[in-house]
Amino acid sequence: MPLYEYGCYNCDKISEKLVRLTKPASETTCDHCNSTDVVKLVSKVNFKVQTKAKYDDDFLGKALPAMRKKKETAQFFAEGPKGMSDDAKMSELGEKIGGQVDKMIERSLPKK
């Protein structure tokens, strides 16, 4: 049985549900207020990689010069936090992009 998160339009809280594959989504209710006015959310994922990264050092070595030159990121590399390595700056940019993707997903959810 998969674990899903549901956002409630009535109380604005999130509920986690173990859902049987045969159970219709319309039967899902909020754990906090019992409202049926809920929507399945896209959950954030956290995992530890056990295999070699898809983007290895060779790829990052090739991407770094391009990121230094790209208009949107060049200033960050030139003026970024003092003492931070270029690899750390690439990692921080990746985190910022992830945050932007999260915001985009939140904006795309249906509003009441």
C-alpha positions in Angstrom: 0.0 0.0 0.0 1.5 3.4 -1.0 1.7 6.3 1.4 0.2 9.5 0.0 0.0 13.1 1.3 -3.3 14.9 1.0 -3.8 18.7 1.4 -7.1 19.8 2.9 -8.9 22.8 1.3 -11.0 23.2 4.5 -8.4 23.4 7.2 -5.2 23.8 5.1 -3.4 20.9 6.9 -1.7 17.9 5.4 -2.7 14.3 6.1 -0.7 11.2 5.3 -2.7 8.1 4.2 -1.8 4.5 3.5 -4.1 3.9 0.5 -5.3 0.6 -0.8 -5.0 0.5 -4.5 -8.7 -0.6 -4.7 -9.9 2.3 -2.6 -11.4 5.2 -4.6 -9.8 8.6 -4.1 -13.2 10.1 -3.4 -13.3 8.2 -0.1 -10.2 10.0 1.3 -10.8 12.4 4.2 -8.7 14.9 6.2 -7.3 13.5 9.4 -7.8 16.9 11.1 -11.3 18.0 10.2 -12.8 14.9 8.3 -13.5 17.0 5.2 -13.6 15.2 1.9 -12.4 18.4 0.1 -8.8 17.1 -0.2 -6.2 16.9 -3.0 -3.3 14.4 -3.4 0.0 16.3 -3.1 3.3 15.7 -4.8 5.5 14.7 -1.9 9.1 15.8 -1.5 11.5 12.9 -1.7 14.6 12.4 0.3 16.9 9.5 -0.3 20.5 8.4 -0.1 22.2 7.4 -3.4 23.9 4.0 -3.2 25.3 4.0 -6.7 27.7 6.4 -8.6 26.1 9.8 -9.2 24.7 10.4 -12.7 26.6 13.7 -12.9 30.1 12.7 -12.0 33.2 15.0 -11.6 33.9 14.9 -15.3 30.4 16.3 -16.1 30.7 18.9 -13.3 34.1 19.9 -14.6 32.6 20.6 -18.0 29.5 22.3 -16.6 31.3 24.7 -14.2 32.9 26.9 -16.9 29.5 27.3 -18.5 27.8 28.2 -15.2 30.5 30.8 -14.6 29.7 32.5 -17.9 25.9 32.2 -17.9 24.3 35.5 -17.3 22.0 34.2 -14.6 24.8 32.6 -12.5 28.0 34.4 -13.3 27.5 37.0 -10.6 27.0 34.3 -8.0 30.3 32.7 -8.9 32.1 36.1 -9.0 30.7 37.5 -5.8 29.3 34.5 -3.9 30.1 33.7 -0.3 33.8 34.3 0.5 35.8 31.1 1.0 33.2 28.9 -0.7 34.6 26.6 -3.4 33.2 26.5 -6.9 31.9 23.0 -6.2 30.0 24.2 -3.1 28.6 27.1 -5.1 27.3 24.6 -7.7 25.7 22.6 -4.9 24.1 25.8 -3.5 22.7 26.7 -6.9 21.3 23.2 -7.2 19.5 23.7 -3.9 18.1 27.1 -5.1 16.8 25.5 -8.3 15.2 22.7 -6.2 13.4 25.4 -4.1 12.2 27.1 -7.3 10.8 23.7 -8.5 9.0 23.2 -5.2 7.4 26.6 -5.5 6.3 25.9 -9.1 4.7 22.7 -8.0 2.9 24.5 -5.1 1.6 27.2 -7.5 0.3 24.5 -9.9 -1.9 22.8 -7.3 -5.6 23.6 -7.7 -6.9 26.5 -5.5 -10.3 26.5 -3.9 
